[in-house]
Amino acid sequence: MWANCRCHQNCRTTLVSTQMQRACKIGRRLERTLDQALALHHAPLSETVSRHGVPCGPALDAGEALLDHHTIARGMILWIGHYRGIASSIKIARTPATAENLRAQRRGEGPRGRLRARL
């Protein structure tokens, strides 16, 4: 009976959309509140945790990571031509990570180019 009622369908759609909007609004508010609260404790918290032997650090964007003293000290800056990026953080003496195969592909070198060459 209610499934065919146009009013009921409109009300149900409105209810769902307003609940989703409300949830998004609460989520954004919660995210702002947490960001503000955690920003006050960022450095002291990581220092405290590090003192107890837990390796940690801030989440950095690529630009910040390239300037970070730890990244530089561990030799984690990777140069491929004019490209500068973050190298592997895993250091294994006998099988070091290399960037030899990371150069940009030239036109026709990708999977489609190899497929065309076979046909």
Residue pairs with C-beta under 8 A, 6 or more apart in sequence:
2 8
38 45
42 58
46 56
46 57
46 58
49 56
50 56
57 70
60 68
62 85
62 86
65 71
65 86
66 77
66 84
66 85
66 86
71 77
71 86
74 89
74 91
75 87
76 86
76 87
76 88
76 89
77 84
77 85
77 86
77 87
78 84
78 85
78 86
78 87
78 99
80 99
80 102
80 103
81 103
81 104
87 97
87 99
88 97
90 97
107 113
108 116
108 117
